[in-house]
């Protein structure tokens, strides 16, 4: 049946992709078209807004000549991944669901192609074009690349081709998943014999003729053996073992010394040595319906078995946690490194050589360092600013900046820390030094040339200034200063100042000297002209002296008359001044009196106006303060009333919570009594189950008692907090009374009252903040309550499903036991009467059919109850719990009725058997003839019994896992209740509802669950 199934898990695919024909390959050679892409349908799942839709890319394929090639598009994609990269490769037999695992790792409904035919759909090695961003355990960020490989030992490939594909997947991956159907047996180990062949086709170093397997182990990835459709009970000496222990037991060497034993032990030793890090994970069968398995890619994940989904989640978590970037020595794999190492491995395989791991990684290191060297030299040349002036310090600074950027780029792109990197670092430093020296020499030569050209231009300009008609020394000096300033700003180089000094010396000897001589000649000629003018001026001066002597005589006579007039004027002015002084003294006295009177009048008017303004302003301020105070008083009174109402409501809620806790405690006692009665009834069917059920009930009762004590302690704490809050309210009331008493003295204590009002406002604001925080906490608790109710309903649903499966398994086991007992009795009865045995077999079949019909009716009733539970999601929690309790009681009653009916049918069947015992003895001869036929039927029945026992074992394992999960959920709920226990009164009420819901779900569960556990 496993071979018919050929399970390939996955999500829904489009009809076109499902019906699209695949091009098979005969042997290791591909079809005539070397570029078929069987994953085109995956691009339909990409978001339209994404740039470059993520899709599978063919990494390695085999061309028409039987040579392995790399797809250019995949190489270009890898070249863009510069960071560390971790590779997860999935390998295994064809048509067993490798691509499904990769699609689940991608978290996509479509990706790597999944088909349902017998023909393989993956050729060569394929990769996902968009690596997943992940973070390792040590915090390192890396890119997770997924590889899908062609199925090994397919009907259209050779053994060598399988070894090559397997070897490539192992060499390129950091976590290798080997996918297999069923358990680990000798056939499975024989299929992994290609590990032994792989060690013969790989070397660590090129100089080694043959590498030890242990040396290859240090380069090998972590090995995960994934067992699909696993149904075995993992136990050793009646003790549970893990899948890892199961793997290690399977890899133990066999005892013996034959050739077959040695060959099998060689395979085991090769696996252990090549994969020192190994793990084993299991997945159960995803569905029981064969039709659904044929179209599993169209079945939603929610319809898969819960055990399968749990195992799949464990696999995903293991892969994401244990995968780390691929590394050999100091070399960490990146996208370009992966492309290079893959190409080197393919070249070795195509040339018939043996791939060498260490040499290949060294070659890739050499190649990447060379690329980093070329890239760094380009960065240096592009970063070196050639527009800067040719100055030693400036050029040295530009050179150091370019070297820093180039070395940073080299360290980013280069890989490893060996001799290749050191060699290229040395070459890069030599390149820096040589390039800088060459550029500096060229730049200095050009700078000297520019200095010479600038000096020649300055010389021409200076000569032109010196040869002007109105040329003077000061103008020439100004022009020279301007030229020198321009030269200093525009010219650079080591000979800058030497060239300028030579130019200045030549200028002083040439044009400037000519200007000085010319100006000196002009000065001599001007001095002769001035001497002639001086002689003529002396003659004019003699004539003027004579005229001055005559004028002196006239002046002395005039001065005498002027002095007489002055004496007369003085006498008259003295008389007038005395009279004026007297009048001025009188006037000043009068003016001083007027000014003093006017000043006094202005002061009085100004003071009166100021007092009037101050009075009006003070009156307005007092009126505003009074209105403002009354408004604040009103606001404080309303806030106090609202706060008092809220605390009264909170107090009532606490009281109601206490009453509800007592009510739930009474309900719990009733439910505990009902559960105990159910356990007693179930003890009549199987006595050995009573002890475990009672012990579990006692544990539940103790847990309930402990939690009730904790909740009562929390209620006491909350009451204490409520009393503190009420005392705070009383304090606030007394403060408000103090404020009202201080209103009467507002005018006299205005400043002090304003400060007190500010303090009261701050306290009111703090009360508002506290009220707002309480409201926010209530909203948060409401959301937490809704979330816990949803989880409560989900857990109840899981309990119902688990209980139904347990009941179904118990009924099957009971029927199987009955069939076995009947079969053993038939061995004696058949010898007596075959015909009667056939009639009894028909009756048993009828009984089985009736029981199955009743089972179907119960399942139908369960479906109806599930629908009712979904409809009740909108109702309150109390109605949900009571309704669910009634439904559970009805189901338990139906189960009891079914058990009674089964007992009645068995008793009636026994009476029929006793009545027919006498007639069976007459048919002994004919029964002997048909005994052989019935023995075959007994073998078939025994096979069914074994299958039912396996199903029962798997159900018990699932029940154990669910029980541990429920304990974890209960523990989390209790911890969450403790965290929010001191937050608010509403949080306490919600915590009680959660605890009561969880315990009610445990107490209302059927006792048969504990019997099976």
Secondary structure, DSSP 8 states (H G I E B T S, - for coil): -HHHH---------HHHHH------STT---S-TT--TTGGGGGGS-TTSSS---EEEEEEE-TTS-EEE-HHHHHHHHT--S-EEEEEEEEBTTSSHHHHHHHHHT-SSSS----SSS----SEEEESS-EEEE-TTS-EEEEEEEEE--BT-TTS-HHHHHHHHHHHHHH-SEEEEEEES---HHHHHHTTHHHHHHHSEESSTT-SS--HHHHHTT--EEEEEEES-----EETTEE--HHHHHHHHTS--S--SHHHHHHHHHHHHHHHH-SSEEEEE---S-S-HHHHHTGGGS-GGGS-HHHHHHHHHHHHHHHHH----EETTEE--HHHHHHHHHHHHHHHHTT--EEHHHHHHHHHHHHHHHHHHHHHHHHHHHS-TTS-S-HHHHHHHHHHHHHHHHHHHHHH---SSHHHHHHHHHHHHHHHHHHHHHHHHHHHHHHHHHHHHHHHHHHHHHHHHTSTT--HHHHHHHHHHHHHHHHHH--STTHHHHHHHHHHHHHHTHHHHHHHHHHHHHHHHHHHHHHHHHHHHHHHHHHHHHHHHHHHHHHHHHHHHHHHHHHHHHHHHHHHHHHHHHHHHHHHHHHHHHHHHHHHHHHHHHHHHHHHHHHHHHHHHHHHHHHHHHHHHHHHHHHHHHHHHHHHHHHHHHHHHHHHHHHHHHHHHHHHHHHHHHHHHHHH-THHHHHHHHHHHHHHHHHHHHHHHHHHHHHHHHHHHHHHHHHHHHHHHHHHHHHHHHTTTTTTHHHHHHHHHHHHHHHHHHHHHHHHHHHHHHHHHHHHHHHHHHHHHHHHHHHHHHHHHHHHHHHHHHHHHHHHHHHHHHHHTTT-HHHHHHHHHHHHHHHHHHHHHHHHHHHHHHHHHHHHHHGGGS-HHHHHHHHHHHHHHHHHHHHHHHHHHHHHHHHHHHHHHHHHHHHGGGHHHHHHHHHHHHHHHHHHHHHHHHHHHHHHHHHHHHHHHHHHHHHHHHHHHHHHHHHTTT-HHHHHHHHHHHHHHHHHHHTS-THHHHH-
